[in-house]
């Protein structure tokens, strides 16, 4: 199911033995756009400490219920490696975090989640393989650097300018993610600060060819005119496959769900796309 990242903000995170906080923001991988962690504010329960929750631990996340249920105990979360969410999350910390919960590393593979396209692994029953003996500060692998940082906060990226092939057009106003694969599929782009009567549109993350976080810009090879004329996005309407087909057909782009479906769609488009 496709839904906005904003629908997670403020959701209560419920462990097997009770509530433990609310979702504050999400951290994503800026190469594959996978939603790697939810940042959970534990409030007074843990002296206002923030912790990271991996999609590996999530059992259920219903946008209508306002809760995210995780297959963890409050004690497991309490004893997890400390994290300063005001600083960049390094691969060294991620290794510590994943080893603590017994989860596999998601990087180093062509798949989004290591061995799979979804946050699951062979032999998993949905529960983490909690290992209290796991080292919390392991040495990084030879091909890793403690400074190798690729995780970005959705809060920090919101507001980044969109650079089309022929100039600037709008800014990032939100994110649409797949709550099964836990990957960001689209950026919501607000063009209203670029032209009168503008609108919000969707830009697929697979159409982004460069990001410059220092300059706060996201670049695409699409033209400003194409983005301006693309199908409008209305957050009041559930985002379904029909809209996605229309969007991909407009740009004559391959879909992420079925190459055959795309070829069939493009074969029936009679006019040249922008």
C-alpha positions as CSV (number, residue, x, y, z in Angstrom):
1,X,0.0,0.0,0.0
2,X,1.2,3.5,-0.9
3,X,0.9,6.1,1.8
4,X,2.6,9.3,2.9
5,X,5.5,9.3,5.4
6,X,3.6,12.0,7.2
7,X,0.8,9.5,8.0
8,X,3.4,7.8,10.3
9,X,4.3,11.0,12.2
10,X,2.8,11.0,15.7
11,X,1.7,7.3,15.5
12,X,2.0,5.4,18.8
13,X,4.6,2.7,18.7
14,X,3.3,-0.4,20.6
15,X,5.7,-3.1,21.7
16,X,4.5,-6.6,22.8
17,X,4.2,-5.4,26.4
18,X,2.9,-1.9,25.9
19,X,3.3,1.5,24.3
20,X,6.8,3.0,24.1
21,X,6.6,6.3,22.3
22,X,5.6,8.0,19.0
23,X,7.1,8.2,15.6
24,X,9.0,11.4,15.1
25,X,10.5,11.0,11.6
26,X,12.0,8.5,9.2
27,X,15.5,7.8,8.0
28,X,16.1,6.6,4.5
29,X,19.0,5.3,2.4
30,X,19.8,8.0,-0.2
31,X,20.9,5.4,-2.8
32,X,18.0,2.9,-2.8
33,X,15.5,5.2,-1.1
34,X,14.6,2.4,1.4
35,X,13.0,3.5,4.7
36,X,15.6,2.0,7.0
37,X,14.4,3.3,10.4
38,X,11.7,5.1,12.2
39,X,12.9,7.5,14.8
40,X,10.8,7.0,17.9
41,X,10.5,9.6,20.6
42,X,10.1,7.7,23.9
43,X,8.9,10.7,25.9
44,X,9.2,10.5,29.6
45,X,9.3,6.7,29.5
46,X,13.0,6.8,28.8
47,X,13.9,10.4,29.8
48,X,12.9,11.7,26.4
49,X,15.4,9.4,24.7
50,X,15.0,8.8,20.9
51,X,15.5,5.3,19.5
52,X,15.6,3.7,16.1
53,X,13.1,1.0,15.0
54,X,13.9,-1.1,11.9
55,X,11.1,-2.2,9.6
56,X,12.4,-5.7,10.3
57,X,10.6,-5.4,13.7
58,X,7.3,-4.0,12.4
59,X,4.3,-6.4,12.5
60,X,1.5,-4.0,11.5
61,X,1.1,-0.4,10.6
62,X,-2.4,0.7,9.8
63,X,-2.8,4.3,8.8
64,X,-6.4,4.3,10.2
65,X,-5.4,3.0,13.7
66,X,-2.7,5.6,14.4
67,X,-0.4,2.9,15.7
68,X,2.7,1.0,14.6
69,X,3.0,-2.5,16.3
70,X,6.4,-3.9,16.7
71,X,7.6,-7.4,17.7
72,X,9.8,-6.2,20.4
73,X,9.7,-5.8,24.2
74,X,10.1,-2.5,26.0
75,X,13.2,-3.9,27.7
76,X,14.8,-4.8,24.4
77,X,14.3,-1.2,23.2
78,X,15.5,0.2,26.5
79,X,18.8,-1.8,26.3
80,X,19.4,-1.0,22.6
81,X,22.6,0.9,21.6
82,X,22.4,4.6,22.3
83,X,22.0,6.9,19.4
84,X,22.3,10.7,19.1
85,X,19.7,11.5,16.4
86,X,21.1,15.0,16.0
87,X,24.2,13.5,14.5
88,X,24.6,11.4,11.3
89,X,24.0,7.7,11.6
90,X,27.1,5.8,10.6
91,X,27.4,2.3,9.2
92,X,29.3,1.4,12.3
93,X,26.3,2.3,14.4
94,X,24.0,0.5,12.1
95,X,26.1,-2.6,12.4
96,X,25.9,-2.4,16.2
97,X,22.1,-1.8,16.0
98,X,21.4,-4.7,13.6
99,X,23.7,-7.1,15.5
100,X,22.0,-6.3,18.8
101,X,18.6,-7.2,17.4
102,X,19.9,-10.1,15.3
103,X,18.9,-8.6,12.0
104,X,20.9,-9.0,8.8
105,X,22.7,-6.0,7.1
106,X,20.6,-4.7,4.2
107,X,23.6,-3.3,2.2
108,X,26.0,-5.1,0.0
109,X,23.4,-6.7,-2.2
110,X,21.4,-5.9,-5.3
111,X,18.2,-6.3,-3.4
112,X,16.6,-3.6,-1.3
113,X,16.7,-5.6,1.9
114,X,19.8,-7.8,1.4
115,X,18.5,-11.2,0.5
116,X,15.0,-9.9,-0.3
117,X,13.0,-7.1,-1.7
118,X,11.1,-6.8,1.6
119,X,12.3,-6.4,5.3
120,X,12.3,-10.1,6.0
121,X,15.0,-12.8,6.0
122,X,15.1,-16.6,5.7
123,X,13.8,-18.4,8.8
124,X,12.2,-15.2,10.2
125,X,8.8,-15.5,11.8
126,X,8.5,-11.8,12.2
127,X,10.2,-11.8,15.6
128,X,13.7,-10.5,16.0
129,X,16.5,-12.9,16.9
130,X,17.4,-11.0,20.0
131,X,20.9,-11.7,21.2
132,X,21.9,-10.1,24.5
133,X,25.5,-11.3,23.9
134,X,25.9,-9.4,20.6
135,X,28.6,-6.8,20.7
136,X,27.2,-3.3,20.7
137,X,30.3,-1.6,19.3
138,X,31.7,-4.0,16.6
139,X,34.5,-3.1,14.4
140,X,33.4,-2.0,10.9
141,X,34.1,-4.4,8.0
142,X,37.2,-3.7,5.9
143,X,35.1,-2.2,3.1
144,X,33.3,0.2,5.4
145,X,34.2,3.5,7.1
146,X,32.7,4.8,10.3
147,X,32.2,8.1,8.4
148,X,30.3,6.3,5.5
149,X,26.9,8.0,6.0
150,X,24.1,7.5,3.6
151,X,21.0,7.9,5.8
152,X,18.9,11.0,5.5
153,X,16.1,12.3,7.6
154,X,12.8,12.9,5.8
155,X,12.4,16.1,7.9
156,X,15.7,17.4,6.7
157,X,15.0,16.7,3.0
158,X,11.6,18.2,3.1
159,X,12.0,21.7,1.4
160,X,14.8,20.7,-0.9
161,X,14.6,22.4,-4.3
162,X,13.8,20.4,-7.4
163,X,16.1,21.1,-10.4
164,X,14.7,20.0,-13.7
165,X,17.0,19.7,-16.8
166,X,16.2,23.3,-17.7
167,X,15.9,25.0,-14.3
168,X,14.3,25.0,-10.9
169,X,10.7,24.0,-10.3
170,X,9.3,23.7,-6.9
171,X,10.4,21.9,-3.7
172,X,9.9,18.6,-1.9
173,X,6.8,18.9,0.2
174,X,6.4,15.2,1.2
175,X,7.1,11.5,0.6
176,X,5.1,8.6,-0.6
177,X,6.3,5.2,0.6
178,X,5.3,1.5,0.1
179,X,4.5,0.1,3.5
180,X,5.2,-3.5,2.4
181,X,8.6,-3.0,0.8
182,X,9.4,0.0,3.0
183,X,10.8,2.1,0.2
184,X,10.1,5.7,-0.9
185,X,8.4,5.5,-4.3
186,X,7.7,9.2,-4.9
187,X,8.6,12.7,-3.8
188,X,5.7,15.1,-3.5
189,X,6.7,18.2,-5.3
190,X,5.0,21.6,-4.7
191,X,5.3,23.8,-7.8
192,X,3.2,26.6,-6.5
193,X,6.2,28.7,-5.6
194,X,7.4,28.6,-9.2
195,X,4.3,29.5,-11.2
196,X,0.9,31.0,-10.4
197,X,-1.8,28.4,-10.2
198,X,0.8,25.7,-9.5
199,X,0.0,22.3,-8.0
200,X,1.5,19.3,-6.2
201,X,2.8,16.5,-8.4
202,X,4.7,13.3,-7.9
203,X,8.2,12.6,-8.9
204,X,9.3,8.9,-8.8
205,X,12.6,8.4,-7.0
206,X,13.8,6.3,-9.9
207,X,13.6,9.4,-12.1
208,X,16.0,11.3,-9.9
209,X,19.6,11.3,-11.2
210,X,21.4,13.3,-8.6
211,X,21.0,14.7,-5.1
212,X,23.1,17.4,-3.5
213,X,22.3,17.5,0.2
214,X,24.8,20.3,0.8
215,X,23.0,22.6,-1.7
216,X,19.6,21.1,-0.8
217,X,18.7,20.2,-4.3
218,X,17.3,17.1,-6.0
219,X,17.9,16.9,-9.8
220,X,16.0,15.1,-12.5
221,X,16.4,14.9,-16.3
222,X,12.7,15.8,-16.7
223,X,11.8,19.2,-18.1
224,X,10.0,21.9,-16.2
225,X,7.2,21.9,-18.8
226,X,6.7,18.2,-18.4
227,X,6.6,18.4,-14.6
228,X,4.2,21.4,-14.9
229,X,1.8,19.4,-17.1
230,X,2.0,16.1,-15.3
231,X,-1.0,14.7,-13.5
232,X,-1.9,16.5,-10.3
233,X,-1.5,14.8,-7.0
234,X,-4.4,15.1,-4.5
235,X,-3.5,13.8,-1.0
236,X,-7.2,13.5,-0.3
237,X,-7.6,10.7,-2.9
238,X,-6.0,7.3,-2.2
239,X,-3.1,6.6,-4.4
240,X,-3.8,3.6,-6.5
241,X,-2.2,1.7,-9.5
242,X,-4.5,3.5,-11.9
243,X,-3.0,6.9,-11.1
244,X,0.5,5.3,-11.2
245,X,-0.1,3.9,-14.7
246,X,-1.3,7.3,-15.8
247,X,1.8,9.0,-14.3
248,X,4.3,6.6,-15.8
249,X,2.5,6.6,-19.1
250,X,2.6,10.4,-19.2
251,X,6.4,10.4,-18.9
252,X,6.8,7.2,-20.9
253,X,8.7,5.6,-18.1
254,X,9.1,2.0,-17.1
255,X,7.1,1.0,-14.1
256,X,8.7,-0.5,-11.0
257,X,6.1,-3.2,-10.7
258,X,6.0,-4.8,-14.1
259,X,8.1,-4.3,-17.2
260,X,5.6,-6.2,-19.3
261,X,2.8,-3.9,-18.0
262,X,4.8,-0.8,-19.1
263,X,5.4,-2.2,-22.6
264,X,1.7,-2.9,-23.0
265,X,0.9,0.6,-21.7
266,X,3.3,2.4,-24.0
267,X,2.1,0.4,-27.0
268,X,-1.3,2.0,-26.7
269,X,-0.1,5.6,-26.2
270,X,-0.7,7.3,-29.5
271,X,1.0,10.7,-28.9
272,X,4.5,11.7,-28.1
273,X,5.1,12.3,-24.4
274,X,7.0,15.5,-23.3
